[in-house]
């Protein structure tokens, strides 16, 4: 006998890179566990409409701009659940309207909370490693530290490089960041194992919300406030903000400095990685200036 299928709209609400989380009562399905806002999709509404309605009813804020996050199917013993995921930003002015018992959590804290099994894939996507190494050498993916991602920065994919990609394990491919133009030219069996895509600033400025690939994380390179705002507007999930300090490769390029970086990063609703003249041991200092993590080339 087939199991009943339930369509559920889930809202991921962001504020300064934190995520809003609530608690399921014992009487609810999968009770006594943490949850994201959301509920069943009614026959008369779309999943996005259901998401907006549930957030207004449960959380107390009415948000208009939603971005599609993913669709995840999970089979329990008694039912099959289709999770239609959307995310939106909550402004500082709206914080006072949020009802109890909803609370804000850092992304690394989500991993230690008891969520339903269907939410584990969501949590892993929300969590970003705090370190990103940038390199043209794909072999470095075999040697980077556990809490480090690798942005493989190349302008064109050679046949020999495609062969190197095909030899990587699924775990290694999941730690790899590739530019959108390179990713689009990959075979489908490799593409589906790449977890994070990179967008150069000019690519970000050409984007709209309908052009972002579905089911992958999108990381934008930003060098000014306009690009940072654009990245958030179109639904990118994290950004490089650079250059913070002078670098050996571009010593004459104007830098943001920590004061400018801190001001822009503090108002970002998505994780901001500080890039430019930084080392891994700069992480704590960067986080004191509202960075989520740090990225670099030589020092990493």
C-alpha positions as CSV (number, residue, x, y, z in Angstrom):
1,X,0.0,0.0,0.0
2,X,1.5,3.3,-1.0
3,X,2.1,6.0,1.6
4,X,0.3,9.3,1.6
5,X,2.3,12.2,0.1
6,X,2.4,15.5,1.9
7,X,3.7,18.8,0.4
8,X,5.1,21.1,2.9
9,X,6.5,24.7,2.4
10,X,9.6,25.5,4.5
11,X,10.9,29.0,5.2
12,X,14.6,29.7,5.9
13,X,14.7,33.2,7.4
14,X,18.0,35.0,7.5
15,X,19.2,38.0,9.5
16,X,22.9,38.9,9.5
17,X,23.9,35.3,8.5
18,X,21.8,33.8,11.3
19,X,18.8,31.5,10.8
20,X,15.4,31.5,12.6
21,X,14.5,28.3,14.3
22,X,11.6,27.1,16.4
23,X,10.5,24.1,18.5
24,X,7.9,21.4,17.6
25,X,5.7,20.4,20.5
26,X,5.2,16.8,21.5
27,X,1.8,16.6,19.9
28,X,3.1,17.4,16.4
29,X,4.5,15.0,13.9
30,X,8.2,14.6,14.6
31,X,7.5,16.4,17.9
32,X,10.1,17.5,20.6
33,X,12.4,18.6,17.9
34,X,13.6,21.9,16.4
35,X,12.1,23.1,13.2
36,X,12.1,25.8,10.6
37,X,8.8,27.8,10.0
38,X,6.4,26.2,7.5
39,X,3.4,24.0,7.0
40,X,1.3,22.1,4.6
41,X,0.6,23.5,1.1
42,X,-3.2,23.8,0.6
43,X,-4.8,22.9,-2.7
44,X,-5.7,26.5,-3.5
45,X,-2.2,27.9,-3.2
46,X,1.4,27.5,-4.6
47,X,4.2,26.4,-2.4
48,X,5.6,29.9,-2.2
49,X,2.2,31.3,-1.2
50,X,1.9,28.7,1.5
51,X,5.4,29.6,2.7
52,X,4.5,33.3,3.0
53,X,1.2,32.5,4.7
54,X,2.8,30.2,7.2
55,X,5.5,32.7,8.1
56,X,3.0,35.4,8.7
57,X,0.8,33.1,10.8
58,X,3.6,31.4,12.8
59,X,6.3,34.0,13.0
60,X,4.5,37.3,12.7
61,X,6.3,38.9,9.7
62,X,5.0,39.4,6.1
63,X,7.9,39.0,3.6
64,X,7.4,39.6,-0.1
65,X,10.7,38.7,-1.7
66,X,11.3,34.9,-1.6
67,X,14.0,32.8,-3.3
68,X,13.7,29.2,-4.2
69,X,16.2,27.1,-2.2
70,X,15.5,23.5,-3.1
71,X,12.9,20.6,-3.1
72,X,13.7,17.7,-0.9
73,X,11.8,14.4,-0.6
74,X,12.0,12.3,2.5
75,X,10.2,9.1,3.2
76,X,9.2,8.3,6.8
77,X,7.6,5.1,8.1
78,X,4.1,6.5,7.7
79,X,4.3,9.2,5.0
80,X,6.3,10.7,2.2
81,X,7.1,14.4,2.6
82,X,8.0,16.8,-0.2
83,X,9.8,19.8,1.3
84,X,9.5,22.9,-0.9
85,X,12.2,25.3,0.5
86,X,12.3,29.0,0.2
87,X,14.4,31.7,1.9
88,X,14.0,35.4,2.6
89,X,15.7,38.1,4.6
90,X,14.3,39.7,7.8
91,X,15.1,43.4,8.3
92,X,16.2,44.9,11.6
93,X,12.9,46.8,11.9
94,X,11.0,43.5,11.6
95,X,12.8,41.8,14.5
96,X,10.4,43.2,17.1
97,X,7.4,41.5,15.3
98,X,8.8,38.0,15.6
99,X,6.7,35.9,18.0
100,X,8.0,33.5,20.6
101,X,9.4,30.9,20.8
102,X,11.3,31.5,17.5
103,X,15.0,32.3,18.0
104,X,18.1,33.1,15.9
105,X,21.0,30.6,15.6
106,X,24.4,30.7,14.0
107,X,24.7,28.2,11.1
108,X,27.3,26.1,13.0
109,X,24.9,25.8,15.9
110,X,22.2,24.2,13.7
111,X,24.4,21.1,13.5
112,X,24.0,20.5,17.2
113,X,20.2,20.8,17.3
114,X,17.8,17.9,17.1
115,X,16.0,18.4,13.8
116,X,13.8,15.9,12.0
117,X,15.8,13.7,9.6
118,X,14.3,15.3,6.6
119,X,16.0,18.6,7.6
120,X,19.6,17.3,7.7
121,X,20.3,18.0,4.1
122,X,19.0,21.6,4.6
123,X,21.4,22.1,7.6
124,X,24.4,20.8,5.7
125,X,23.7,23.2,2.9
126,X,23.2,26.2,5.3
127,X,26.5,25.5,7.0
128,X,29.6,26.9,5.3
129,X,33.2,25.9,6.3
130,X,34.9,29.0,7.6
131,X,38.0,28.6,5.3
132,X,38.2,28.8,1.5
133,X,41.4,28.2,-0.3
134,X,41.7,29.6,-3.9
135,X,44.0,27.7,-6.3
136,X,44.4,26.8,-9.9
137,X,45.8,23.4,-8.9
138,X,43.0,20.9,-8.6
139,X,45.4,18.4,-6.8
140,X,45.2,20.6,-3.7
141,X,41.7,19.2,-3.0
142,X,43.5,16.1,-1.8
143,X,45.5,18.0,0.9
144,X,43.3,20.7,2.3
145,X,42.2,20.7,5.9
146,X,38.8,19.2,6.8
147,X,37.2,22.6,7.5
148,X,38.3,24.1,4.2
149,X,36.7,24.4,0.8
150,X,38.6,24.8,-2.5
151,X,37.7,27.4,-5.1
152,X,39.3,26.0,-8.3
153,X,40.0,29.2,-10.1
154,X,40.4,28.5,-13.8
155,X,39.3,30.4,-16.9
156,X,38.9,27.5,-19.3
157,X,38.5,23.7,-18.8
158,X,41.1,21.6,-20.5
159,X,40.5,17.9,-21.4
160,X,43.3,16.8,-19.0
161,X,41.6,18.8,-16.2
162,X,38.2,17.2,-16.9
163,X,40.0,13.8,-16.5
164,X,41.3,15.0,-13.1
165,X,37.8,16.0,-12.1
166,X,36.5,12.6,-13.0
167,X,39.0,10.9,-10.7
168,X,37.9,12.8,-7.6
169,X,35.7,11.2,-5.0
170,X,32.2,12.4,-4.2
171,X,33.4,13.8,-0.9
172,X,36.2,15.8,-2.7
173,X,33.8,17.1,-5.3
174,X,31.4,18.3,-2.6
175,X,34.2,20.5,-1.2
176,X,35.0,22.0,-4.6
177,X,33.8,25.5,-5.7
178,X,33.7,26.0,-9.5
179,X,32.7,29.1,-11.5
180,X,29.3,28.9,-13.2
181,X,30.7,29.0,-16.7
182,X,33.0,26.0,-16.1
183,X,30.2,24.1,-14.3
184,X,27.8,24.5,-17.1
185,X,30.2,22.7,-19.5
186,X,30.7,19.7,-17.2
187,X,29.2,16.2,-17.8
188,X,25.9,15.8,-15.8
189,X,27.4,13.0,-13.6
190,X,30.0,15.4,-12.3
191,X,27.8,18.5,-12.2
192,X,25.3,16.9,-9.8
193,X,28.1,16.2,-7.3
194,X,29.4,19.9,-7.3
195,X,27.9,21.6,-4.2
196,X,28.9,25.2,-4.7
197,X,29.1,27.5,-7.7
198,X,31.1,30.8,-8.0
199,X,30.0,33.9,-9.8
200,X,32.5,36.7,-10.7
201,X,31.2,40.2,-10.1
202,X,30.3,40.9,-13.7
203,X,28.3,37.6,-13.7
204,X,26.5,38.7,-10.5
205,X,25.5,42.0,-12.0
206,X,23.9,40.2,-15.0
207,X,21.9,37.9,-12.8
208,X,18.2,37.9,-11.9
209,X,16.4,35.5,-9.5
210,X,15.3,33.2,-12.4
211,X,18.9,32.6,-13.6
212,X,20.3,30.9,-10.5
213,X,20.8,27.1,-10.8
214,X,18.5,25.1,-8.6
215,X,19.8,22.8,-5.8
216,X,23.3,24.2,-5.5
217,X,24.8,26.9,-3.4
218,X,25.8,30.2,-5.1
219,X,28.8,32.2,-4.0
220,X,29.3,35.7,-5.4
221,X,32.5,37.7,-5.8
222,X,31.9,41.3,-4.7
223,X,34.3,44.3,-4.7
224,X,31.8,47.1,-3.9
225,X,28.5,47.7,-2.1
226,X,26.4,47.6,-5.3
227,X,27.6,44.1,-6.1
228,X,27.0,42.9,-2.5
229,X,23.5,44.2,-2.5
230,X,22.9,42.7,-5.9
231,X,24.1,39.3,-4.8
232,X,21.6,39.3,-1.9
233,X,18.8,40.6,-4.1
234,X,19.1,37.8,-6.7
235,X,19.5,35.0,-4.1
236,X,23.2,34.2,-3.7
237,X,23.9,32.4,-0.5
238,X,27.3,33.8,0.4
239,X,29.9,36.2,-0.9
240,X,33.6,36.9,-1.2
241,X,34.1,40.6,-0.3
242,X,37.5,41.8,-1.4
243,X,40.2,43.1,-1.3
244,X,40.3,43.7,2.4
245,X,44.0,44.3,2.5
246,X,46.7,44.7,-0.1
247,X,48.0,41.6,-1.8
248,X,51.2,40.6,-3.5
249,X,49.5,39.9,-6.8
250,X,47.6,43.2,-6.8
251,X,49.6,45.6,-4.7
252,X,48.2,48.8,-6.3
253,X,44.5,47.8,-6.1
254,X,42.5,50.0,-3.8
255,X,41.5,48.1,-0.6
256,X,38.4,48.2,1.5
257,X,40.2,48.1,4.9
258,X,38.6,46.6,8.0
259,X,36.4,49.6,8.7
260,X,34.6,49.5,5.4
261,X,34.5,45.7,5.3
262,X,33.0,45.6,8.8
263,X,30.3,48.1,7.9
264,X,29.2,46.3,4.7
265,X,29.4,42.8,6.2
266,X,27.4,43.8,9.3
267,X,24.4,44.6,7.1
268,X,24.6,41.5,5.0
269,X,22.0,38.8,5.5
270,X,24.2,36.1,4.1
271,X,27.7,34.9,5.0
272,X,30.5,37.1,4.0
273,X,34.1,35.7,3.4
274,X,36.9,38.2,3.8
275,X,39.4,37.9,1.0
276,X,42.6,39.8,0.2
277,X,45.9,39.7,2.1
278,X,44.5,37.3,4.8
279,X,45.8,34.1,6.4
280,X,43.8,31.3,8.1
281,X,44.8,32.6,11.6
282,X,43.1,35.9,10.8
283,X,39.7,34.2,11.2
284,X,38.9,35.3,14.7
285,X,39.8,38.9,13.9
286,X,37.8,38.8,10.7
287,X,34.8,37.4,12.6
288,X,35.1,40.3,15.0
289,X,34.5,42.5,11.9
290,X,31.3,40.5,10.9
291,X,33.0,38.1,8.5
292,X,31.7,34.5,8.5
293,X,35.0,33.2,7.3
294,X,38.2,33.9,5.4
295,X,39.6,33.0,2.0
296,X,43.0,33.3,0.4
297,X,45.6,32.0,-2.1
298,X,49.2,31.9,-1.0
299,X,48.7,31.9,2.8
300,X,46.3,29.0,2.6
